[in-house]
Amino acid sequence: MTDVSIAPKPALTEGQRGWLTAAAVLVVLIGGLTFATLKGLIGPADWTYKILVDPFVTMWGLPDLFIQTVWEGFVAGVLYALIALGFVLIFKASGVFNFAQGIMVVFAALSLVGVYEFLTQKLGLPPGHVAALLATLAAVGIMLVLSITVERVVLRPLVNQPDIIMLMATVGLSYFLTGFGEYVFGGNPKVMITSELGLPTGSSSIDVPGGRISVQHLDVAAAVIALAMIVILALFFQYTRIGRALRAVADSHKAALSVGISLNQIWVIVWFTAGIVALVTGIMWGARSDVSFALEIIALKALPVLILGGFTSVPGAIVGGLIIGIGEKLGEFYWGPLMGGGIETWLAYIIALIFLMFRPQGLFGDKIIERI
């Protein structure tokens, strides 16, 4: 007779226990509010009803407005994820949060519009797709020159320096690009060359439960382009030799150098890729509004996205971007009137603060354990 030992079932991880606890609390809260409402313990005049019940009643009663809000949040979330991807790439290569990524979005978009204006107004090239294509290639070249310059002037002298030194270097780079951009392109907002780049305009109405929603063609194009770019970059850095080298550099600069990986080359590639991401992001955000230095504030929305998803995770950037984008749109539309409006500007940071208290490493980030 053979003895068979039954292995004990693995215990739940800390993350799984946290999600189960949150789900249990949510179920109890919803059940308690439903019971209190049905029994008349709380009514429309109570603040608990206005905050915790009435928004969901409105969502259920007007599903078309809910779908419209979610769609707009989805588009914003995808663009936030694209911005966050630039931060993730540089953080994986250097271990430092690139404070200059926001101004890189602005600088890339201004370079595109500035070169287009130079070609059409100074050189007399006819406005249209050809001039826009040449301006795009020139903007890509400018981001390549910028990446090489940053590697030679800023990063190479700071190899193996403390992370705070490299962080302050990116802060200095941010202020330099701001001043240089204002000197070259001026401080006035510029109009993005949307139609010249071939981006669609106009809108369509779609039938949904409860009515119709309006979908901007530009938003559809922005969502498709951003998602495609995220997927391509994720596959590139996951399955190519450069991607493996990037992960090695992220683990240890010294170990990567010891096996023959060129740290300088990897940094140029990563910063150039982040520059391309910044250019695409600047085009999409600039097409939805004017191209100005105010876009830098929008780009910094990537910080709460990174806190939610994790600073080293590409899937985390996608999920975090969608949570922030949809969450802030729903918050502004359904809870904003209770607080006087304008909560969209700070709600993302409140969501990130809550996540920091319960899961500092983010949804997909690696938990750091330091042994003394």
C-alpha positions as CSV (number, residue, x, y, z in Angstrom):
1,M,0.0,0.0,0.0
2,T,1.4,3.3,-1.0
3,D,1.3,6.3,1.2
4,V,0.0,9.4,-0.5
5,S,0.7,12.7,1.0
6,I,-1.7,15.5,0.3
7,A,0.0,18.8,-0.2
8,P,-1.8,21.7,1.7
9,K,-3.4,24.3,-0.5
10,P,-1.3,27.4,-0.9
11,A,-2.4,30.3,1.3
12,L,-3.7,33.4,-0.3
13,T,-1.1,36.0,-1.1
14,E,-1.2,39.4,0.5
15,G,-2.6,41.0,-2.7
16,Q,-5.4,38.4,-3.0
17,R,-6.4,38.9,0.7
18,G,-6.5,42.6,0.1
19,W,-8.7,42.3,-3.0
20,L,-11.0,39.9,-1.2
21,T,-11.3,42.2,1.8
22,A,-12.0,45.2,-0.5
23,A,-14.7,43.2,-2.3
24,A,-16.3,42.1,1.0
25,V,-16.4,45.7,2.3
26,L,-17.9,46.9,-1.0
27,V,-20.6,44.2,-0.8
28,V,-21.4,45.0,2.8
29,L,-21.6,48.7,2.0
30,I,-23.9,48.3,-1.0
31,G,-26.1,45.9,0.9
32,G,-26.3,48.2,3.9
33,L,-27.1,51.3,1.7
34,T,-29.8,49.3,-0.2
35,F,-31.4,48.1,3.0
36,A,-31.3,51.6,4.6
37,T,-32.8,53.1,1.4
38,L,-35.6,50.6,1.2
39,K,-36.5,50.9,4.8
40,G,-36.6,54.7,4.6
41,L,-33.7,55.2,7.0
42,I,-32.0,57.5,4.6
43,G,-33.6,59.7,2.0
44,P,-32.7,62.1,-0.9
45,A,-32.1,65.0,1.6
46,D,-29.4,63.1,3.5
47,W,-25.8,63.7,2.5
48,T,-25.1,59.9,2.6
49,Y,-27.8,59.4,0.0
50,K,-26.5,62.2,-2.2
51,I,-22.9,60.9,-2.2
52,L,-23.4,57.1,-2.0
53,V,-26.8,56.4,-3.6
54,D,-28.0,59.2,-5.9
55,P,-25.1,59.0,-8.4
56,F,-25.7,55.3,-9.0
57,V,-29.4,55.9,-9.3
58,T,-28.6,58.5,-12.0
59,M,-26.3,56.1,-13.8
60,W,-29.0,53.5,-13.9
61,G,-31.8,55.9,-14.9
62,L,-29.7,57.6,-17.7
63,P,-27.5,54.9,-19.2
64,D,-26.7,56.9,-22.3
65,L,-25.1,59.7,-20.3
66,F,-23.2,57.0,-18.3
67,I,-21.9,55.4,-21.5
68,Q,-20.9,58.8,-22.9
69,T,-19.0,59.6,-19.8
70,V,-17.2,56.2,-19.7
71,W,-16.2,56.6,-23.4
72,E,-14.7,60.0,-22.8
73,G,-12.9,58.6,-19.8
74,F,-11.6,55.7,-21.8
75,V,-10.1,57.9,-24.4
76,A,-8.4,60.1,-21.8
77,G,-7.2,57.0,-19.9
78,V,-5.6,55.5,-23.0
79,L,-3.7,58.8,-23.6
80,Y,-2.7,58.9,-20.0
81,A,-1.4,55.3,-20.4
82,L,0.6,56.4,-23.4
83,I,2.2,59.3,-21.4
84,A,2.9,56.9,-18.5
85,L,4.6,54.5,-21.0
86,G,7.3,57.1,-21.6
87,F,7.9,57.3,-17.8
88,V,8.0,53.5,-17.5
89,L,10.6,53.0,-20.2
90,I,13.0,55.5,-18.7
91,F,12.4,54.2,-15.2
92,K,13.1,50.7,-16.3
93,A,16.4,51.7,-17.8
94,S,17.7,54.0,-15.1
95,G,15.6,53.5,-12.0
96,V,14.8,57.2,-11.9
97,F,11.5,59.0,-12.4
98,N,12.0,61.3,-15.5
99,F,10.6,64.6,-14.3
100,A,11.2,66.0,-17.8
101,Q,8.8,63.6,-19.6
102,G,5.9,66.1,-19.3
103,I,7.9,69.0,-21.0
104,M,9.1,66.5,-23.6
105,V,5.5,66.1,-24.7
106,V,5.1,69.8,-25.1
107,F,8.6,70.3,-26.7
108,A,7.9,67.5,-29.3
109,A,4.5,68.9,-30.3
110,L,5.9,72.5,-30.5
111,S,8.8,71.2,-32.7
112,L,6.3,69.6,-35.1
113,V,4.1,72.7,-35.4
114,G,7.1,75.0,-35.4
115,V,8.9,73.1,-38.3
116,Y,5.6,73.0,-40.2
117,E,5.2,76.8,-39.9
118,F,8.8,77.3,-41.0
119,L,8.4,75.1,-44.1
120,T,5.1,76.7,-45.2
121,Q,5.7,80.3,-44.1
122,K,9.4,80.8,-44.5
123,L,10.4,78.4,-47.3
124,G,7.1,78.7,-49.2
125,L,6.2,75.0,-49.2
126,P,2.5,74.5,-49.9
127,P,0.5,73.6,-46.8
128,G,-0.7,70.1,-46.8
129,H,0.2,66.4,-46.2
130,V,3.7,66.7,-47.7
131,A,4.7,69.6,-45.4
132,A,3.2,67.8,-42.5
133,L,5.2,64.6,-43.3
134,L,8.4,66.5,-43.6
135,A,7.7,68.3,-40.3
136,T,7.0,65.0,-38.6
137,L,10.3,63.5,-39.8
138,A,12.1,66.7,-38.6
139,A,10.4,66.4,-35.2
140,V,11.5,62.7,-34.9
141,G,15.0,63.9,-35.8
142,I,14.9,66.6,-33.1
143,M,13.9,64.0,-30.5
144,L,16.8,61.8,-31.6
145,V,19.2,64.6,-31.2
146,L,17.7,65.4,-27.8
147,S,18.1,61.8,-26.7
148,I,21.7,61.7,-27.8
149,T,22.4,65.0,-26.1
150,V,20.8,63.9,-22.9
151,E,22.9,60.7,-22.8
152,R,26.2,62.5,-23.5
153,V,25.7,65.6,-21.4
154,V,23.5,64.5,-18.5
155,L,23.4,60.7,-18.1
156,R,26.9,59.5,-19.0
157,P,28.6,61.6,-16.3
158,L,26.1,60.4,-13.7
159,V,26.5,56.6,-14.1
160,N,26.3,54.8,-10.7
161,Q,25.5,58.0,-8.9
162,P,22.7,58.0,-6.3
163,D,19.1,58.1,-7.8
164,I,18.4,61.5,-6.2
165,I,21.2,63.0,-8.3
166,M,19.7,61.6,-11.6
167,L,16.3,62.8,-10.5
168,M,17.5,66.3,-9.9
169,A,19.2,66.1,-13.3
170,T,15.8,65.4,-15.0
171,V,14.4,68.3,-13.0
172,G,17.1,70.6,-14.4
173,L,16.5,69.2,-17.9
174,S,12.8,70.0,-17.5
175,Y,13.4,73.7,-16.7
176,F,16.0,73.9,-19.5
177,L,13.6,72.5,-22.1
178,T,10.9,74.9,-20.9
179,G,13.1,78.0,-21.2
180,F,14.6,76.8,-24.5
181,G,11.1,76.0,-25.9
182,E,9.8,79.4,-25.0
183,Y,12.8,81.1,-26.5
184,V,12.5,79.2,-29.8
185,F,8.8,78.8,-30.2
186,G,7.4,81.6,-28.1
187,G,4.9,81.3,-25.2
188,N,1.7,81.6,-27.2
189,P,-0.5,78.6,-27.8
190,K,-0.3,77.0,-31.3
191,V,-2.9,75.1,-33.3
192,M,-2.0,71.5,-34.0
193,I,-1.9,70.5,-37.7
194,T,-4.7,67.9,-37.3
195,S,-6.1,67.7,-40.8
196,E,-2.6,68.0,-42.4
197,L,-1.5,64.9,-40.5
198,G,-4.5,63.0,-41.9
199,L,-6.3,62.8,-38.6
200,P,-10.1,62.6,-38.9
201,T,-12.4,65.3,-37.8
202,G,-16.2,65.4,-37.2
203,S,-18.3,63.2,-35.1
204,S,-20.9,60.4,-35.3
205,S,-24.0,59.5,-33.3
206,I,-24.4,55.9,-32.0
207,D,-27.5,54.3,-30.6
208,V,-27.1,53.0,-27.1
209,P,-29.5,51.9,-24.4
210,G,-31.4,54.9,-23.2
211,G,-30.6,57.2,-26.2
212,R,-27.6,58.2,-28.4
213,I,-24.1,59.2,-27.7
214,S,-21.7,61.4,-29.7
215,V,-18.3,60.0,-30.7
216,Q,-15.6,62.3,-32.0
217,H,-13.7,60.7,-34.9
218,L,-10.5,62.2,-33.5
219,D,-11.0,60.4,-30.2
220,V,-11.5,57.1,-31.9
221,A,-8.3,57.6,-33.9
222,A,-6.4,58.7,-30.8
223,A,-7.5,55.6,-28.9
224,V,-6.6,53.3,-31.7
225,I,-3.2,54.8,-32.4
226,A,-2.3,55.0,-28.7
227,L,-3.4,51.4,-28.0
228,A,-1.5,50.2,-31.1
229,M,1.7,52.0,-30.0
230,I,1.4,50.6,-26.5
231,V,1.1,47.0,-27.8
232,I,3.9,47.4,-30.3
233,L,6.3,48.8,-27.7
234,A,5.3,46.2,-25.2
235,L,6.0,43.4,-27.6
236,F,9.2,45.0,-28.8
237,F,10.7,45.4,-25.3
238,Q,9.4,42.0,-24.2
239,Y,10.7,39.8,-27.1
240,T,13.6,41.5,-28.7
241,R,17.3,41.6,-27.8
242,I,17.1,45.3,-27.0
243,G,14.2,44.5,-24.7
244,R,16.2,41.9,-22.9
245,A,19.1,44.3,-22.6
246,L,16.8,46.9,-21.2
247,R,15.6,44.5,-18.5
248,A,19.2,43.7,-17.6
249,V,20.1,47.3,-17.3
250,A,17.0,47.9,-15.1
251,D,18.1,45.1,-12.8
252,S,21.7,46.3,-12.4
253,H,23.8,48.7,-14.3
254,K,27.1,47.1,-13.2
255,A,25.9,43.6,-14.1
256,A,24.7,44.7,-17.5
257,L,28.1,46.3,-18.2
258,S,29.9,43.1,-17.1
259,V,28.2,41.0,-19.8
260,G,28.9,43.5,-22.5
261,I,25.7,45.5,-22.7
262,S,26.3,49.1,-23.7
263,L,24.6,51.2,-21.1
264,N,25.0,54.4,-23.2
265,Q,23.4,52.8,-26.3
266,I,20.5,51.5,-24.2
267,W,19.9,54.9,-22.7
268,V,19.9,56.6,-26.2
269,I,17.4,54.0,-27.5
270,V,15.1,54.3,-24.4
271,W,15.2,58.1,-24.4
272,F,14.6,58.2,-28.1
273,T,11.6,55.8,-27.7
274,A,10.3,58.0,-24.9
275,G,10.7,61.0,-27.2
276,I,8.6,59.3,-29.9
277,V,6.0,58.5,-27.3
278,A,6.0,62.1,-26.3
279,L,5.6,63.2,-29.9
280,V,2.6,61.0,-30.5
281,T,1.1,62.1,-27.2
282,G,1.7,65.7,-28.0
283,I,-0.1,65.3,-31.3
284,M,-3.1,63.6,-29.8
285,W,-3.5,66.0,-26.9
286,G,-2.7,69.0,-29.1
287,A,-5.3,68.0,-31.6
288,R,-7.9,68.0,-28.8
289,S,-6.8,71.4,-27.6
290,D,-4.1,74.0,-28.4
291,V,-0.4,73.1,-28.2
292,S,0.9,75.1,-25.2
293,F,3.0,74.6,-22.1
294,A,-0.2,73.8,-20.2
295,L,0.0,70.3,-21.7
296,E,2.9,69.7,-19.2
297,I,0.3,69.6,-16.4
298,I,-1.8,67.1,-18.3
299,A,1.4,65.0,-18.8
300,L,2.0,64.9,-15.0
301,K,-1.3,63.0,-14.7
302,A,1.0,60.0,-15.5
303,L,2.3,60.1,-11.9
304,P,-1.0,58.8,-10.4
305,V,-1.2,56.4,-13.3
306,L,2.2,55.0,-12.4
307,I,1.3,54.8,-8.7
308,L,-1.7,52.7,-9.6
309,G,-0.1,50.4,-12.1
310,G,3.5,50.3,-10.9
311,F,6.6,52.2,-12.1
312,T,8.0,49.2,-14.0
313,S,5.0,47.6,-15.6
314,V,3.7,48.3,-19.1
315,P,0.4,46.5,-18.5
316,G,0.2,48.5,-15.2
317,A,0.4,51.7,-17.2
318,I,-2.6,50.6,-19.3
319,V,-4.7,49.6,-16.4
320,G,-3.7,52.6,-14.3
321,G,-4.4,55.0,-17.2
322,L,-7.9,53.5,-17.7
323,I,-8.7,53.7,-14.0
324,I,-7.6,57.3,-13.7
325,G,-9.3,58.4,-17.0
326,I,-12.6,56.8,-16.4
327,G,-12.6,57.5,-12.7
328,E,-12.0,61.2,-13.0
329,K,-14.7,61.6,-15.7
330,L,-17.3,59.7,-13.6
331,G,-16.2,61.7,-10.5
332,E,-16.5,65.0,-12.3
333,F,-19.9,64.3,-13.8
334,Y,-21.7,62.5,-10.9
335,W,-19.9,63.8,-7.8
336,G,-18.4,67.1,-9.0
337,P,-21.7,69.1,-8.6
338,L,-21.8,68.2,-4.9
339,M,-18.4,69.8,-4.4
340,G,-18.8,72.8,-6.7
341,G,-17.2,71.2,-9.8
342,G,-13.6,71.1,-10.9
343,I,-12.7,67.9,-9.1
344,E,-11.3,66.4,-12.3
345,T,-8.1,68.3,-11.7
346,W,-7.3,66.7,-8.4
347,L,-9.3,63.5,-8.1
348,A,-6.6,61.4,-9.8
349,Y,-4.2,62.3,-7.0
350,I,-6.7,61.4,-4.4
351,I,-7.2,58.0,-6.0
352,A,-3.4,57.5,-6.1
353,L,-3.1,58.5,-2.4
354,I,-5.6,55.8,-1.5
355,F,-3.6,53.2,-3.4
356,L,-0.4,54.3,-1.8
357,M,-1.9,53.6,1.7
358,F,-2.9,50.0,0.8
359,R,-0.6,49.0,-2.1
360,P,2.5,51.2,-2.4
361,Q,4.0,49.2,-5.2
362,G,1.0,49.5,-7.4
363,L,-1.3,46.8,-8.9
364,F,1.5,45.3,-11.1
365,G,4.6,46.6,-9.4
366,D,7.2,44.4,-7.7
367,K,7.1,44.4,-4.0
368,I,10.5,45.6,-2.7
369,I,11.9,43.6,0.3
370,E,15.0,45.0,1.9
371,R,16.9,42.8,4.3
372,I,19.2,44.3,6.9
